[in-house]
Amino acid sequence: MKAAAVVPDQKAVNIREVEKPQAGRGEVLVRMRAASLNFRDLIVAQGMYTGATDSAPLIPLSDGAGEVIETGEGVTRWQSGDRVVSSFFHGWVDGSFLPAHMATALGGGIDGVLAEYCVFKEHGLARMPAHLSFEQGSTLPCAALTAWHALFEKIPLRPGETVLVLGSGGVSLFALQFAQLAGAKVIATSSSDEKLDRVKNMGVAGLVNYRTQPDWQDSVLELTAGTGVDRVIEVGGGGTFERSLAACRTGGQVSLIGRLTGIEDRVDPRPIMAKGLTVQGIYVGSLAMLERMNAAISSSAIEPVIDRVFPFDETAEAYEHLASGKHFGKVVICI
């Protein structure tokens, strides 16, 4: 069978012929149909991901969708023909996140999903919403679940609240869709007027171009009559975090998710204390969270935003497209 391989030392992704895996006791063999890329996958390919296994080559990507074709002895949750999506942390089923879960991250701690066939533990899969294609389903395990976790799992978002999303990548667009589903208002930022026009068509309450308005936190405050937003989905990291704190209302919440703009060694904690802010770190989520999210997606018929679908043989081009930052929504590979 064909499988992708990441060799961090070479900073390369290529397609190889490998032996087809077999499902053992408590395991499920899945014919993968699609996989989607996240910013994390670029870091893994560059050899900069701290949670990656030391062994190489590594099959990359955490987010995939496919069809069950074989179940091992003792499996009761699945049967042949079931349409499923992977769970980002193969070992985090429910409860609190533990250090040991880090080593079970697909495409990092263990082999991922960018292959024609993959074996999963019985509790490493969730049922895919029936209305979605495999390409759409492949976008759910990381980006969608991260947004869902930030908005609903710890302090649930309430109708009428205002959410600030940064940029138009997968996490931000899923957060936009989930926030609207909950009856909240959304303010979105981007460096591209073209992307802002597309976000506007999704029904957001306010738009800010951070390239033409570098002090974008002031623009956000103006859009909220000086109050600030209730929630910030913070995907930028060091380059945006302090502005996100400034854009948040007193008593609001900042969900720290990514580091697209890099890492700063020092952050002034005074705004957090002075405004009584809640800052929560979000690292994807558990299988139980994924199942709750998929139930909400099924009942609401939400459809993920896909920028472009690449064939399996153009995996390297898919990585390049994501790295370019030109995408709007998710970049997907058809397997």
GUKOLGU-323290 format. One record per residue (C-alpha): x, z, y. Coordinates in steps of 0.02 Angstrom, whole numbers. Example, Ala and Ser with C-alpha at 12.3 -4.5 7.8 and 13.67 -1.06 7.14 Angstrom:
BEGIN
((615; 390; -225))
((684; 357; -53))
***
This chain:
BEGIN
((0; 0; 0))
((48; -15; 183))
((89; 137; 288))
((165; 160; 459))
((324; 261; 476))
((401; 350; 624))
((589; 377; 625))
((619; 493; 774))
((807; 466; 777))
((776; 280; 798))
((625; 305; 914))
((537; 170; 814))
((373; 140; 724))
((364; 13; 584))
((256; -37; 436))
((319; -7; 260))
((262; -31; 80))
((243; 139; -6))
((164; 202; -165))
((-23; 231; -159))
((-61; 418; -166))
((-174; 500; -295))
((-301; 639; -269))
((-256; 800; -358))
((-359; 956; -386))
((-458; 1001; -230))
((-406; 839; -145))
((-493; 681; -84))
((-425; 503; -77))
((-485; 407; 76))
((-472; 222; 113))
((-427; 230; 297))
((-514; 104; 409))
((-456; 151; 584))
((-341; 270; 677))
((-323; 312; 861))
((-174; 357; 968))
((-145; 510; 1076))
((-8; 550; 1202))
((63; 669; 1072))
((101; 521; 960))
((218; 449; 1091))
((312; 614; 1096))
((326; 618; 906))
((397; 441; 904))
((525; 493; 1035))
((582; 641; 930))
((526; 765; 1064))
((379; 849; 976))
((422; 1029; 936))
((295; 1042; 795))
((358; 890; 700))
((430; 902; 525))
((617; 881; 506))
((592; 757; 365))
((591; 571; 404))
((512; 448; 400))
((344; 523; 446))
((175; 436; 432))
((108; 457; 610))
((-60; 492; 695))
((-182; 634; 673))
((-344; 542; 708))
((-419; 431; 576))
((-583; 377; 497))
((-618; 303; 328))
((-717; 305; 167))
((-698; 423; 19))
((-654; 324; -137))
((-598; 460; -258))
((-616; 649; -274))
((-502; 763; -372))
((-551; 899; -493))
((-652; 1040; -416))
((-706; 947; -259))
((-888; 981; -213))
((-899; 936; -28))
((-873; 748; -47))
((-918; 602; -155))
((-869; 419; -162))
((-938; 320; -15))
((-943; 463; 111))
((-884; 411; 285))
((-765; 542; 353))
((-644; 585; 493))
((-484; 685; 477))
((-465; 862; 542))
((-313; 878; 656))
((-250; 1041; 580))
((-261; 1022; 392))
((-251; 1209; 369))
((-360; 1273; 513))
((-535; 1281; 440))
((-613; 1417; 550))
((-572; 1575; 645))
((-428; 1603; 765))
((-278; 1489; 780))
((-126; 1559; 689))
((58; 1509; 699))
((51; 1449; 518))
((-78; 1317; 566))
((52; 1223; 670))
((141; 1163; 513))
((-21; 1083; 451))
((-45; 964; 599))
((-69; 785; 539))
((60; 664; 604))
((174; 807; 658))
((196; 949; 537))
((141; 839; 391))
((109; 654; 361))
((-31; 580; 463))
((-166; 448; 441))
((-90; 280; 489))
((-93; 212; 312))
((-211; 113; 202))
((-242; 264; 90))
((-224; 449; 127))
((-251; 607; 25))
((-334; 756; 110))
((-379; 930; 56))
((-565; 952; 28))
((-578; 1053; 189))
((-469; 933; 288))
((-612; 813; 326))
((-775; 810; 422))
((-924; 695; 404))
((-922; 553; 531))
((-1077; 534; 642))
((-1183; 399; 560))
((-1209; 294; 717))
((-1023; 269; 747))
((-909; 131; 683))
((-746; 179; 597))
((-654; 130; 758))
((-764; 247; 859))
((-754; 386; 730))
((-564; 380; 732))
((-562; 441; 912))
((-643; 609; 874))
((-517; 726; 787))
((-400; 761; 933))
((-457; 697; 1103))
((-642; 730; 1080))
((-619; 897; 995))
((-497; 955; 1128))
((-626; 920; 1263))
((-765; 1001; 1161))
((-660; 1158; 1129))
((-620; 1174; 1315))
((-800; 1161; 1370))
((-901; 1250; 1236))
((-807; 1356; 1110))
((-745; 1504; 1213))
((-848; 1510; 1373))
((-989; 1382; 1352))
((-1019; 1265; 1497))
((-1186; 1292; 1584))
((-1306; 1167; 1662))
((-1274; 1139; 1847))
((-1089; 1183; 1840))
((-958; 1061; 1904))
((-814; 998; 1799))
((-656; 913; 1864))
((-573; 787; 1747))
((-402; 714; 1783))
((-374; 530; 1746))
((-466; 418; 1624))
((-382; 450; 1458))
((-472; 501; 1300))
((-485; 689; 1332))
((-547; 665; 1510))
((-680; 537; 1466))
((-744; 640; 1320))
((-751; 792; 1436))
((-851; 686; 1559))
((-976; 637; 1424))
((-992; 812; 1352))
((-1012; 891; 1524))
((-1152; 771; 1568))
((-1234; 807; 1401))
((-1237; 991; 1449))
((-1316; 954; 1618))
((-1157; 981; 1719))
((-1089; 875; 1861))
((-920; 788; 1851))
((-786; 747; 1979))
((-652; 627; 1919))
((-479; 578; 1982))
((-375; 423; 1951))
((-234; 324; 2033))
((-333; 163; 2008))
((-484; 110; 2109))
((-531; -7; 1968))
((-537; 138; 1845))
((-633; 244; 1970))
((-763; 106; 1982))
((-783; 113; 1793))
((-798; 302; 1797))
((-925; 288; 1937))
((-1033; 182; 1823))
((-1032; 327; 1700))
((-1128; 432; 1827))
((-1000; 551; 1901))
((-1040; 655; 2055))
((-876; 624; 2147))
((-718; 519; 2142))
((-541; 548; 2206))
((-395; 426; 2206))
((-244; 540; 2192))
((-124; 400; 2240))
((-204; 372; 2410))
((-253; 556; 2425))
((-98; 650; 2361))
((-173; 818; 2414))
((-318; 782; 2299))
((-363; 964; 2280))
((-421; 962; 2462))
((-530; 811; 2425))
((-608; 905; 2278))
((-643; 1053; 2390))
((-728; 938; 2516))
((-837; 865; 2379))
((-893; 1042; 2332))
((-925; 1101; 2511))
((-768; 1207; 2507))
((-816; 1305; 2352))
((-714; 1219; 2216))
((-762; 1166; 2041))
((-816; 1282; 1901))
((-703; 1203; 1770))
((-545; 1098; 1769))
((-491; 997; 1617))
((-305; 1004; 1654))
((-210; 869; 1560))
((-69; 839; 1684))
((39; 993; 1659))
((177; 1041; 1780))
((141; 904; 1906))
((-44; 946; 1928))
((-71; 1125; 1873))
((-55; 1212; 2042))
((-169; 1083; 2123))
((-296; 1115; 1985))
((-290; 1301; 2024))
((-322; 1262; 2207))
((-469; 1149; 2164))
((-553; 1283; 2058))
((-682; 1402; 2129))
((-657; 1591; 2133))
((-695; 1653; 1959))
((-680; 1478; 1885))
((-589; 1417; 1731))
((-441; 1300; 1701))
((-417; 1232; 1526))
((-233; 1189; 1505))
((-222; 1046; 1381))
((-82; 923; 1413))
((80; 885; 1504))
((64; 704; 1553))
((159; 734; 1715))
((297; 841; 1637))
((341; 1025; 1627))
((384; 1141; 1771))
((489; 1296; 1739))
((398; 1401; 1867))
((214; 1419; 1916))
((156; 1530; 2057))
((32; 1651; 1975))
((-41; 1714; 2138))
((-189; 1593; 2146))
((-239; 1645; 1970))
((-242; 1828; 2020))
((-313; 1806; 2195))
((-458; 1696; 2136))
((-487; 1787; 1972))
((-465; 1627; 1874))
((-472; 1610; 1685))
((-335; 1498; 1616))
((-356; 1453; 1433))
((-234; 1355; 1328))
((-318; 1228; 1215))
((-234; 1151; 1063))
((-365; 1039; 981))
((-473; 1145; 865))
((-529; 1195; 691))
((-632; 1104; 560))
((-781; 1214; 603))
((-769; 1160; 785))
((-755; 978; 732))
((-913; 993; 629))
((-1008; 1073; 773))
((-950; 936; 891))
((-996; 797; 770))
((-1170; 871; 753))
((-1190; 865; 943))
((-1125; 686; 949))
((-1247; 636; 811))
((-1398; 714; 896))
((-1356; 641; 1067))
((-1292; 470; 1007))
((-1138; 482; 1119))
((-1020; 334; 1095))
((-832; 354; 1126))
((-750; 244; 1258))
((-625; 126; 1175))
((-503; 29; 1280))
((-433; -88; 1148))
((-422; -109; 959))
((-258; -172; 884))
((-233; -240; 707))
((-124; -135; 592))
((20; -259; 602))
((24; -235; 792))
((52; -47; 785))
((207; -57; 895))
((107; -152; 1027))
((-27; -17; 1021))
((105; 116; 1058))
((171; 11; 1202))
((-3; -11; 1275))
((-35; 177; 1272))
((135; 211; 1351))
((97; 88; 1492))
((-44; 198; 1556))
((-155; 47; 1583))
((-286; 103; 1457))
((-460; 168; 1499))
((-516; 277; 1355))
((-445; 269; 1179))
((-321; 150; 1100))
((-367; 114; 918))
((-281; 32; 769))
((-390; -55; 639))
((-321; -28; 463))
***
